[in-house]
Amino acid sequence: MKYRAALVGMSLVATIVLLGAAAPFDPSPYVRPQRLVDVGHRRMNLYCSGSGSPTVVLDSGLGRDMFDWRLVQARIARRTRVCSYDRAGMGFSDAASSPRSAGAVVTDLHALLRNAGIAPPFVLVGHSIAGLYVRLYADRYPREVAGLVLVDPATEYQDRRFHAIAPALIQFDERQTRGLKTCAAAAARGELHAGTRADRMCVPPPDPDWSDALNAAVSQQLRRASMWKALGAERDAFGTTSSAQVRAEQRSYGSLPLVVLTAGKSEDPDVVSPAQKIALAKDWGRSHDRVAALSSRGVNRTVPGAAHFIQLDRPSSVVAAVDEVVDRARSSR
């Protein structure tokens, strides 16, 4: 759901994973770990392809992993090196014991790139909640970042604004939270396995367009207790610690190449009235305008027909934005 840009709940985790399945892609990088990089007593999964500079780094939304970039990574790799990765507890990456705030995620990503021997400059691409993460990375390590592409990004404290516009969303969000906690508890008890009621609620059925190996890998990851725990930790930090960190450290990006892509298709729940949907969409667009204005070269573009997962609905729009920012970064050297 568009207004849920950062706070994807239990039912959406089980459903959105199927989006874009009909489009062709190479499944082999997603059925097993690619490169497990030590970041200090644990490992993170990294997948790089292509060659050239700057390196494009892809960061996924809440509860998501590098699989979300399956329709764009190979196309970006035709022009430069591109890396996707799984955050702590997601995909094939080990869980982390520290709180999953934006600051912790940025620290992880910095260690991952350094320890993997991937040198800057970087063009950072963040979807949804990762829009906060890559912005904070650019704030903390400005000399490493050559450009930003934000794919329908979350913005700090957005739920406060959404709840003020549509109070019914408060109870809707609380129901989603209860569902997430139900799945997390079931995973912790080892109850997410084929045939159980909890499994049917929390894990989608196999996709007929995918190979057995890919279906098995996706299902296995959604049954990991560490995934649900990490999802909950990032979700809990979003409107508190993570938003505060981004707000406190936000700086002007000068003339940094920056493209914000805004979903043109709204998917608000039925509890929102038509007038509230219009108000939510306006707030969403204005928040993206404000982010784009952090750079004198920043732009906010609406992608018609695309819902929140633009990289799955309209992958060409994401690839075009990345190519544009890469070209601008190269011309600025």
MARGU-522835 format. One record per residue (C-alpha): x, y negated, z; chain; residue number from 0; residue in one letter. Coordinates in steps of 0.05 Angstrom, whole numbers, plus 5000, padded with zeros to 4 digits. Example, Ala and Ser with C-alpha at 12.3 -4.5 7.8 and 13.67 -1.06 7.14 Angstrom:
px:5246	py:5090	pz:5156	mol:A	seq:0	type:a
px:5273	py:5021	pz:5143	mol:A	seq:1	type:s
END
This chain:
px:5000	py:5000	pz:5000	mol:A	seq:0	type:m
px:5027	py:4933	pz:4980	mol:A	seq:1	type:k
px:5015	py:4899	pz:5047	mol:A	seq:2	type:y
px:5049	py:4958	pz:5082	mol:A	seq:3	type:r
px:5115	py:4942	pz:5047	mol:A	seq:4	type:a
px:5158	py:4963	pz:5105	mol:A	seq:5	type:a
px:5111	py:5004	pz:5150	mol:A	seq:6	type:l
px:5094	py:5065	pz:5110	mol:A	seq:7	type:v
px:5052	py:5111	pz:5153	mol:A	seq:8	type:g
px:5044	py:5186	pz:5158	mol:A	seq:9	type:m
px:4991	py:5195	pz:5104	mol:A	seq:10	type:s
px:5031	py:5153	pz:5054	mol:A	seq:11	type:l
px:5096	py:5190	pz:5066	mol:A	seq:12	type:v
px:5060	py:5254	pz:5047	mol:A	seq:13	type:a
px:5028	py:5222	pz:4985	mol:A	seq:14	type:t
px:5076	py:5172	pz:4955	mol:A	seq:15	type:i
px:5131	py:5223	pz:4948	mol:A	seq:16	type:v
px:5092	py:5249	pz:4887	mol:A	seq:17	type:l
px:5090	py:5184	pz:4849	mol:A	seq:18	type:l
px:5126	py:5182	pz:4783	mol:A	seq:19	type:g
px:5134	py:5258	pz:4781	mol:A	seq:20	type:a
px:5112	py:5263	pz:4708	mol:A	seq:21	type:a
px:5169	py:5219	pz:4682	mol:A	seq:22	type:a
px:5232	py:5258	pz:4661	mol:A	seq:23	type:p
px:5293	py:5258	pz:4706	mol:A	seq:24	type:f
px:5351	py:5302	pz:4723	mol:A	seq:25	type:d
px:5333	py:5338	pz:4788	mol:A	seq:26	type:p
px:5402	py:5368	pz:4802	mol:A	seq:27	type:s
px:5428	py:5311	pz:4847	mol:A	seq:28	type:p
px:5367	py:5317	pz:4892	mol:A	seq:29	type:y
px:5366	py:5391	pz:4910	mol:A	seq:30	type:v
px:5430	py:5391	pz:4951	mol:A	seq:31	type:r
px:5479	py:5341	pz:4982	mol:A	seq:32	type:p
px:5524	py:5305	pz:4933	mol:A	seq:33	type:q
px:5580	py:5275	pz:4974	mol:A	seq:34	type:r
px:5578	py:5278	pz:5050	mol:A	seq:35	type:l
px:5620	py:5221	pz:5076	mol:A	seq:36	type:v
px:5643	py:5218	pz:5148	mol:A	seq:37	type:d
px:5621	py:5153	pz:5181	mol:A	seq:38	type:v
px:5642	py:5172	pz:5252	mol:A	seq:39	type:g
px:5620	py:5237	pz:5283	mol:A	seq:40	type:h
px:5566	py:5246	pz:5229	mol:A	seq:41	type:r
px:5560	py:5247	pz:5154	mol:A	seq:42	type:r
px:5519	py:5209	pz:5103	mol:A	seq:43	type:m
px:5499	py:5233	pz:5034	mol:A	seq:44	type:n
px:5523	py:5191	pz:4976	mol:A	seq:45	type:l
px:5510	py:5199	pz:4901	mol:A	seq:46	type:y
px:5550	py:5157	pz:4851	mol:A	seq:47	type:c
px:5549	py:5158	pz:4775	mol:A	seq:48	type:s
px:5575	py:5116	pz:4718	mol:A	seq:49	type:g
px:5636	py:5070	pz:4719	mol:A	seq:50	type:s
px:5652	py:4996	pz:4720	mol:A	seq:51	type:g
px:5646	py:4937	pz:4765	mol:A	seq:52	type:s
px:5608	py:4911	pz:4803	mol:A	seq:53	type:p
px:5582	py:4974	pz:4836	mol:A	seq:54	type:t
px:5506	py:4975	pz:4844	mol:A	seq:55	type:v
px:5482	py:5003	pz:4911	mol:A	seq:56	type:v
px:5410	py:5027	pz:4917	mol:A	seq:57	type:l
px:5375	py:5028	pz:4985	mol:A	seq:58	type:d
px:5306	py:5059	pz:4994	mol:A	seq:59	type:s
px:5243	py:5041	pz:5033	mol:A	seq:60	type:g
px:5220	py:5065	pz:5100	mol:A	seq:61	type:l
px:5221	py:5141	pz:5108	mol:A	seq:62	type:g
px:5250	py:5148	pz:5038	mol:A	seq:63	type:r
px:5316	py:5172	pz:5009	mol:A	seq:64	type:d
px:5356	py:5167	pz:4945	mol:A	seq:65	type:m
px:5303	py:5209	pz:4908	mol:A	seq:66	type:f
px:5263	py:5144	pz:4900	mol:A	seq:67	type:d
px:5316	py:5120	pz:4849	mol:A	seq:68	type:w
px:5312	py:5181	pz:4804	mol:A	seq:69	type:r
px:5282	py:5143	pz:4746	mol:A	seq:70	type:l
px:5331	py:5085	pz:4747	mol:A	seq:71	type:v
px:5400	py:5109	pz:4769	mol:A	seq:72	type:q
px:5420	py:5144	pz:4705	mol:A	seq:73	type:a
px:5400	py:5084	pz:4664	mol:A	seq:74	type:r
px:5439	py:5035	pz:4707	mol:A	seq:75	type:i
px:5499	py:5083	pz:4702	mol:A	seq:76	type:a
px:5504	py:5070	pz:4628	mol:A	seq:77	type:r
px:5531	py:5000	pz:4642	mol:A	seq:78	type:r
px:5566	py:5004	pz:4710	mol:A	seq:79	type:t
px:5578	py:5047	pz:4771	mol:A	seq:80	type:r
px:5516	py:5058	pz:4813	mol:A	seq:81	type:v
px:5509	py:5092	pz:4881	mol:A	seq:82	type:c
px:5447	py:5114	pz:4919	mol:A	seq:83	type:s
px:5449	py:5142	pz:4989	mol:A	seq:84	type:y
px:5407	py:5171	pz:5045	mol:A	seq:85	type:d
px:5403	py:5130	pz:5109	mol:A	seq:86	type:r
px:5415	py:5165	pz:5175	mol:A	seq:87	type:a
px:5364	py:5221	pz:5187	mol:A	seq:88	type:g
px:5337	py:5216	pz:5115	mol:A	seq:89	type:m
px:5349	py:5263	pz:5058	mol:A	seq:90	type:g
px:5414	py:5301	pz:5069	mol:A	seq:91	type:f
px:5445	py:5252	pz:5117	mol:A	seq:92	type:s
px:5457	py:5270	pz:5190	mol:A	seq:93	type:d
px:5416	py:5236	pz:5244	mol:A	seq:94	type:a
px:5443	py:5178	pz:5285	mol:A	seq:95	type:a
px:5436	py:5169	pz:5360	mol:A	seq:96	type:s
px:5437	py:5093	pz:5358	mol:A	seq:97	type:s
px:5373	py:5052	pz:5348	mol:A	seq:98	type:p
px:5354	py:5044	pz:5275	mol:A	seq:99	type:r
px:5353	py:4968	pz:5271	mol:A	seq:100	type:s
px:5373	py:4929	pz:5209	mol:A	seq:101	type:a
px:5441	py:4916	pz:5241	mol:A	seq:102	type:g
px:5453	py:4990	pz:5253	mol:A	seq:103	type:a
px:5434	py:5006	pz:5181	mol:A	seq:104	type:v
px:5481	py:4953	pz:5154	mol:A	seq:105	type:v
px:5538	py:4978	pz:5198	mol:A	seq:106	type:t
px:5526	py:5048	pz:5170	mol:A	seq:107	type:d
px:5525	py:5025	pz:5098	mol:A	seq:108	type:l
px:5589	py:4985	pz:5107	mol:A	seq:109	type:h
px:5625	py:5045	pz:5137	mol:A	seq:110	type:a
px:5597	py:5091	pz:5083	mol:A	seq:111	type:l
px:5623	py:5049	pz:5026	mol:A	seq:112	type:l
px:5690	py:5036	pz:5060	mol:A	seq:113	type:r
px:5702	py:5109	pz:5079	mol:A	seq:114	type:n
px:5681	py:5132	pz:5010	mol:A	seq:115	type:a
px:5733	py:5087	pz:4979	mol:A	seq:116	type:g
px:5682	py:5045	pz:4941	mol:A	seq:117	type:i
px:5709	py:4975	pz:4937	mol:A	seq:118	type:a
px:5668	py:4911	pz:4928	mol:A	seq:119	type:p
px:5640	py:4872	pz:4894	mol:A	seq:120	type:p
px:5570	py:4902	pz:4902	mol:A	seq:121	type:f
px:5503	py:4887	pz:4872	mol:A	seq:122	type:v
px:5455	py:4909	pz:4927	mol:A	seq:123	type:l
px:5386	py:4934	pz:4909	mol:A	seq:124	type:v
px:5335	py:4942	pz:4965	mol:A	seq:125	type:g
px:5264	py:4967	pz:4962	mol:A	seq:126	type:h
px:5212	py:4950	pz:5015	mol:A	seq:127	type:s
px:5243	py:4952	pz:5084	mol:A	seq:128	type:i
px:5312	py:4957	pz:5052	mol:A	seq:129	type:a
px:5300	py:4886	pz:5026	mol:A	seq:130	type:g
px:5315	py:4865	pz:5098	mol:A	seq:131	type:l
px:5375	py:4911	pz:5102	mol:A	seq:132	type:y
px:5411	py:4886	pz:5039	mol:A	seq:133	type:v
px:5397	py:4814	pz:5056	mol:A	seq:134	type:r
px:5430	py:4824	pz:5124	mol:A	seq:135	type:l
px:5489	py:4859	pz:5090	mol:A	seq:136	type:y
px:5497	py:4798	pz:5045	mol:A	seq:137	type:a
px:5494	py:4753	pz:5106	mol:A	seq:138	type:d
px:5547	py:4792	pz:5144	mol:A	seq:139	type:r
px:5594	py:4809	pz:5086	mol:A	seq:140	type:y
px:5584	py:4752	pz:5036	mol:A	seq:141	type:p
px:5651	py:4763	pz:5002	mol:A	seq:142	type:r
px:5631	py:4834	pz:4984	mol:A	seq:143	type:e
px:5564	py:4818	pz:4951	mol:A	seq:144	type:v
px:5560	py:4795	pz:4878	mol:A	seq:145	type:a
px:5485	py:4796	pz:4872	mol:A	seq:146	type:g
px:5418	py:4820	pz:4900	mol:A	seq:147	type:l
px:5357	py:4854	pz:4870	mol:A	seq:148	type:v
px:5298	py:4859	pz:4919	mol:A	seq:149	type:l
px:5243	py:4907	pz:4897	mol:A	seq:150	type:v
px:5176	py:4886	pz:4928	mol:A	seq:151	type:d
px:5215	py:4872	pz:4992	mol:A	seq:152	type:p
px:5191	py:4868	pz:5063	mol:A	seq:153	type:a
px:5201	py:4802	pz:5099	mol:A	seq:154	type:t
px:5214	py:4789	pz:5172	mol:A	seq:155	type:e
px:5154	py:4789	pz:5219	mol:A	seq:156	type:y
px:5106	py:4801	pz:5161	mol:A	seq:157	type:q
px:5057	py:4842	pz:5203	mol:A	seq:158	type:d
px:5045	py:4782	pz:5248	mol:A	seq:159	type:r
px:5022	py:4743	pz:5187	mol:A	seq:160	type:r
px:4981	py:4801	pz:5159	mol:A	seq:161	type:f
px:4945	py:4814	pz:5224	mol:A	seq:162	type:h
px:4928	py:4740	pz:5230	mol:A	seq:163	type:a
px:4898	py:4741	pz:5160	mol:A	seq:164	type:i
px:4861	py:4808	pz:5168	mol:A	seq:165	type:a
px:4852	py:4828	pz:5241	mol:A	seq:166	type:p
px:4822	py:4896	pz:5221	mol:A	seq:167	type:a
px:4892	py:4916	pz:5198	mol:A	seq:168	type:l
px:4913	py:4920	pz:5272	mol:A	seq:169	type:i
px:4870	py:4982	pz:5284	mol:A	seq:170	type:q
px:4887	py:5010	pz:5215	mol:A	seq:171	type:f
px:4961	py:5005	pz:5232	mol:A	seq:172	type:d
px:4950	py:5037	pz:5300	mol:A	seq:173	type:e
px:4917	py:5097	pz:5266	mol:A	seq:174	type:r
px:4976	py:5103	pz:5219	mol:A	seq:175	type:q
px:5023	py:5101	pz:5278	mol:A	seq:176	type:t
px:4985	py:5156	pz:5313	mol:A	seq:177	type:r
px:4989	py:5198	pz:5251	mol:A	seq:178	type:g
px:5063	py:5187	pz:5245	mol:A	seq:179	type:l
px:5073	py:5206	pz:5318	mol:A	seq:180	type:k
px:5031	py:5269	pz:5308	mol:A	seq:181	type:t
px:5076	py:5291	pz:5251	mol:A	seq:182	type:c
px:5139	py:5273	pz:5289	mol:A	seq:183	type:a
px:5116	py:5314	pz:5349	mol:A	seq:184	type:a
px:5098	py:5373	pz:5305	mol:A	seq:185	type:a
px:5166	py:5370	pz:5271	mol:A	seq:186	type:a
px:5201	py:5367	pz:5339	mol:A	seq:187	type:a
px:5163	py:5430	pz:5361	mol:A	seq:188	type:r
px:5181	py:5466	pz:5296	mol:A	seq:189	type:g
px:5108	py:5468	pz:5273	mol:A	seq:190	type:e
px:5119	py:5440	pz:5203	mol:A	seq:191	type:l
px:5123	py:5504	pz:5163	mol:A	seq:192	type:h
px:5079	py:5533	pz:5108	mol:A	seq:193	type:a
px:5009	py:5552	pz:5131	mol:A	seq:194	type:g
px:5002	py:5509	pz:5192	mol:A	seq:195	type:t
px:4950	py:5454	pz:5199	mol:A	seq:196	type:r
px:5004	py:5404	pz:5217	mol:A	seq:197	type:a
px:5043	py:5422	pz:5154	mol:A	seq:198	type:d
px:4983	py:5411	pz:5110	mol:A	seq:199	type:r
px:4973	py:5342	pz:5141	mol:A	seq:200	type:m
px:5045	py:5319	pz:5139	mol:A	seq:201	type:c
px:5077	py:5353	pz:5078	mol:A	seq:202	type:v
px:5050	py:5349	pz:5007	mol:A	seq:203	type:p
px:5038	py:5413	pz:4967	mol:A	seq:204	type:p
px:5090	py:5434	pz:4914	mol:A	seq:205	type:p
px:5088	py:5391	pz:4851	mol:A	seq:206	type:d
px:5076	py:5434	pz:4788	mol:A	seq:207	type:p
px:5121	py:5388	pz:4747	mol:A	seq:208	type:d
px:5181	py:5401	pz:4791	mol:A	seq:209	type:w
px:5227	py:5461	pz:4796	mol:A	seq:210	type:s
px:5222	py:5509	pz:4854	mol:A	seq:211	type:d
px:5289	py:5484	pz:4879	mol:A	seq:212	type:a
px:5267	py:5411	pz:4879	mol:A	seq:213	type:l
px:5200	py:5426	pz:4912	mol:A	seq:214	type:n
px:5237	py:5466	pz:4965	mol:A	seq:215	type:a
px:5287	py:5410	pz:4978	mol:A	seq:216	type:a
px:5233	py:5356	pz:4984	mol:A	seq:217	type:v
px:5190	py:5399	pz:5030	mol:A	seq:218	type:s
px:5249	py:5417	pz:5074	mol:A	seq:219	type:q
px:5268	py:5345	pz:5083	mol:A	seq:220	type:q
px:5197	py:5325	pz:5102	mol:A	seq:221	type:l
px:5197	py:5380	pz:5154	mol:A	seq:222	type:r
px:5260	py:5356	pz:5189	mol:A	seq:223	type:r
px:5248	py:5327	pz:5258	mol:A	seq:224	type:a
px:5306	py:5279	pz:5246	mol:A	seq:225	type:s
px:5270	py:5248	pz:5187	mol:A	seq:226	type:m
px:5207	py:5234	pz:5227	mol:A	seq:227	type:w
px:5248	py:5208	pz:5285	mol:A	seq:228	type:k
px:5289	py:5161	pz:5240	mol:A	seq:229	type:a
px:5226	py:5137	pz:5205	mol:A	seq:230	type:l
px:5194	py:5120	pz:5272	mol:A	seq:231	type:g
px:5257	py:5086	pz:5297	mol:A	seq:232	type:a
px:5263	py:5042	pz:5235	mol:A	seq:233	type:e
px:5189	py:5027	pz:5237	mol:A	seq:234	type:r
px:5191	py:5007	pz:5311	mol:A	seq:235	type:d
px:5250	py:4960	pz:5299	mol:A	seq:236	type:a
px:5220	py:4927	pz:5237	mol:A	seq:237	type:f
px:5177	py:4874	pz:5269	mol:A	seq:238	type:g
px:5222	py:4863	pz:5329	mol:A	seq:239	type:t
px:5298	py:4875	pz:5328	mol:A	seq:240	type:t
px:5307	py:4880	pz:5253	mol:A	seq:241	type:s
px:5266	py:4818	pz:5238	mol:A	seq:242	type:s
px:5302	py:4779	pz:5293	mol:A	seq:243	type:a
px:5370	py:4799	pz:5266	mol:A	seq:244	type:q
px:5353	py:4778	pz:5195	mol:A	seq:245	type:v
px:5322	py:4713	pz:5218	mol:A	seq:246	type:r
px:5382	py:4696	pz:5263	mol:A	seq:247	type:a
px:5435	py:4711	pz:5211	mol:A	seq:248	type:e
px:5401	py:4685	pz:5149	mol:A	seq:249	type:q
px:5444	py:4636	pz:5109	mol:A	seq:250	type:r
px:5441	py:4602	pz:5042	mol:A	seq:251	type:s
px:5466	py:4646	pz:4986	mol:A	seq:252	type:y
px:5491	py:4587	pz:4945	mol:A	seq:253	type:g
px:5488	py:4607	pz:4871	mol:A	seq:254	type:s
px:5488	py:4682	pz:4883	mol:A	seq:255	type:l
px:5449	py:4719	pz:4828	mol:A	seq:256	type:p
px:5384	py:4740	pz:4861	mol:A	seq:257	type:l
px:5321	py:4771	pz:4831	mol:A	seq:258	type:v
px:5259	py:4788	pz:4871	mol:A	seq:259	type:v
px:5209	py:4835	pz:4838	mol:A	seq:260	type:l
px:5138	py:4829	pz:4865	mol:A	seq:261	type:t
px:5086	py:4883	pz:4853	mol:A	seq:262	type:a
px:5029	py:4858	pz:4809	mol:A	seq:263	type:g
px:4980	py:4912	pz:4832	mol:A	seq:264	type:k
px:4950	py:4905	pz:4902	mol:A	seq:265	type:s
px:4932	py:4967	pz:4942	mol:A	seq:266	type:e
px:4902	py:4940	pz:5006	mol:A	seq:267	type:d
px:4858	py:4987	pz:5048	mol:A	seq:268	type:p
px:4782	py:4983	pz:5050	mol:A	seq:269	type:d
px:4783	py:4949	pz:5118	mol:A	seq:270	type:v
px:4807	py:4886	pz:5083	mol:A	seq:271	type:v
px:4753	py:4840	pz:5054	mol:A	seq:272	type:s
px:4760	py:4812	pz:4983	mol:A	seq:273	type:p
px:4777	py:4743	pz:5010	mol:A	seq:274	type:a
px:4829	py:4772	pz:5057	mol:A	seq:275	type:q
px:4860	py:4811	pz:4999	mol:A	seq:276	type:k
px:4869	py:4746	pz:4961	mol:A	seq:277	type:i
px:4900	py:4714	pz:5022	mol:A	seq:278	type:a
px:4946	py:4773	pz:5034	mol:A	seq:279	type:l
px:4970	py:4771	pz:4962	mol:A	seq:280	type:a
px:4984	py:4697	pz:4967	mol:A	seq:281	type:k
px:5023	py:4706	pz:5031	mol:A	seq:282	type:d
px:5062	py:4763	pz:4999	mol:A	seq:283	type:w
px:5080	py:4721	pz:4939	mol:A	seq:284	type:g
px:5099	py:4660	pz:4980	mol:A	seq:285	type:r
px:5144	py:4702	pz:5024	mol:A	seq:286	type:s
px:5180	py:4727	pz:4962	mol:A	seq:287	type:h
px:5186	py:4656	pz:4936	mol:A	seq:288	type:d
px:5220	py:4636	pz:5001	mol:A	seq:289	type:r
px:5270	py:4693	pz:4995	mol:A	seq:290	type:v
px:5285	py:4676	pz:4922	mol:A	seq:291	type:a
px:5297	py:4603	pz:4943	mol:A	seq:292	type:a
px:5356	py:4625	pz:4987	mol:A	seq:293	type:l
px:5397	py:4621	pz:4923	mol:A	seq:294	type:s
px:5398	py:4565	pz:4872	mol:A	seq:295	type:s
px:5395	py:4620	pz:4819	mol:A	seq:296	type:r
px:5342	py:4661	pz:4854	mol:A	seq:297	type:g
px:5277	py:4680	pz:4818	mol:A	seq:298	type:v
px:5214	py:4716	pz:4839	mol:A	seq:299	type:n
px:5180	py:4755	pz:4783	mol:A	seq:300	type:r
px:5114	py:4792	pz:4786	mol:A	seq:301	type:t
px:5113	py:4860	pz:4752	mol:A	seq:302	type:v
px:5043	py:4869	pz:4721	mol:A	seq:303	type:p
px:5011	py:4937	pz:4732	mol:A	seq:304	type:g
px:5063	py:4959	pz:4783	mol:A	seq:305	type:a
px:5044	py:4977	pz:4854	mol:A	seq:306	type:a
px:5093	py:4976	pz:4913	mol:A	seq:307	type:h
px:5139	py:5029	pz:4884	mol:A	seq:308	type:f
px:5160	py:4989	pz:4824	mol:A	seq:309	type:i
px:5220	py:5035	pz:4811	mol:A	seq:310	type:q
px:5171	py:5092	pz:4799	mol:A	seq:311	type:l
px:5114	py:5054	pz:4766	mol:A	seq:312	type:d
px:5156	py:5008	pz:4722	mol:A	seq:313	type:r
px:5228	py:5032	pz:4725	mol:A	seq:314	type:p
px:5247	py:4991	pz:4664	mol:A	seq:315	type:s
px:5232	py:4927	pz:4702	mol:A	seq:316	type:s
px:5281	py:4947	pz:4757	mol:A	seq:317	type:v
px:5335	py:4968	pz:4708	mol:A	seq:318	type:v
px:5327	py:4902	pz:4670	mol:A	seq:319	type:a
px:5333	py:4862	pz:4734	mol:A	seq:320	type:a
px:5395	py:4900	pz:4756	mol:A	seq:321	type:v
px:5427	py:4892	pz:4687	mol:A	seq:322	type:d
px:5413	py:4817	pz:4690	mol:A	seq:323	type:e
px:5445	py:4809	pz:4758	mol:A	seq:324	type:v
px:5505	py:4852	pz:4738	mol:A	seq:325	type:v
px:5516	py:4809	pz:4676	mol:A	seq:326	type:d
px:5512	py:4745	pz:4717	mol:A	seq:327	type:r
px:5560	py:4772	pz:4769	mol:A	seq:328	type:a
px:5610	py:4791	pz:4714	mol:A	seq:329	type:r
px:5605	py:4722	pz:4682	mol:A	seq:330	type:s
px:5618	py:4689	pz:4749	mol:A	seq:331	type:s
px:5686	py:4721	pz:4760	mol:A	seq:332	type:r
END
